[in-house]
Amino acid sequence: MRILVLSWEYPPLVYGGLGRHVHALAEAQAAAGHVVAVVTQAVEGAPADSIVNGVRVVRVAPDPPALPMSDLLAWVMAFEHALTRAALRVAEELRPEVVHGHDWLVAHTTTAVKEAYGIPLVATVHATEAGRHQGWLPTPLSKAVHTVEWWLTFEARRVITCSSHMRWEVTRLFDLPPDSVDVIPNGIDLGRWSVPPEAVAAARKTYGSDGPLLVFTGRLEWEKGCHTLLDALPRLRRRHPGLRLVVAGDGSQGAELRAHAKRLRLGRSATFLGWVPPEDLAVLAAAADVAVVPSIYEPFGLVALEAAAAGTPLVVGNTGGLREFVEHGITGLRFTPDDRAGLADAVTALLSDEVLARRIARAARAVLARDYTWEGIAARTVEVYARAVREERTLQADLGLRVGQPLRLVVRDGNLLADR
């Protein structure tokens, strides 16, 4: 199958789990024999057009005016202007059978390609603006983002979510028929998360002490719950002398979280590393006694899979997609989100029972090997593409259009019509 993928991030430019997901999925599809092109954001040092592990990667910089990403809507519009031109050029060469857009930041481009070539749009919704704010849209920016998310799912022939929780969320928020949404989880490459013992020992020496080592990896945003982990640290230090926490990641709340650690007088017991390359994340996770994913809102929780792949036992917030991977007492321990005492008790349970910690780590890794390989995830995604193509062709045939002829649905006098 010929596949055109649109994403605002792609390695080496990675903001979070979305970029890692798109990267692994595209390479797994190319390895399976599909023709895959990804159009994404430019990054310094990366070529504008290249083949990387079988995937054509085209990178574009946002159009002028030059804007900071803090002016998000304006930045996205400038980016999508450039992205659309590049995507249409690539599509003219590739003649894709399907266009796959990841999240609202590429909604305009994916819709333009869909209409220009009369092909189905498949959209993956990795998270929602309402979900990040616990069901609210508190600002004009949030409301604007929500409208684009709704529009993307409306324009899509099929929608993919990474968990059953997210499927429930998007069908409720965007009034989608449940049978139009497919659940396909993120995957994991276990080989990339196998770390040599000497690297683990070096990381323990660098970050650890005579006590236990905890690790948090992820974006430093409120919904990721790092503040709850910091709040639990004084209690954990009293129970486990010498305990240390390493925080790997960055985000809009980075400065506030560092200030919060100072207010709690955590000193050297909490180390903030900022953004960490994936290869170093594997070493850090493998060196930890416990990986903590304290999210308040988490559509899936790729960092939980990554820590489990490194062989580290998990403590996670009982929310969203995390609860679908982490079975309490079997593949990890769960606690009520934003509950510092519950978090501390769960961590203590693992630190105090080495047999339990090892059993949980082995069970989690076994589940990954069975259900979360990228080869399997790629195959399931291609099945969704094929279904979208069949549905698109059936609709076009019913409306008397030629296959591949652009189709636009419009509402006139309350009726849904095809505009040729």
Summary of the structure (lengths in Angstrom):
residues: 420
radius of gyration: 22.2
end to end distance: 26.3
largest distance: 73.4
contacts: 1458
relative contact order: 0.11
helix: 50%
strand: 19%
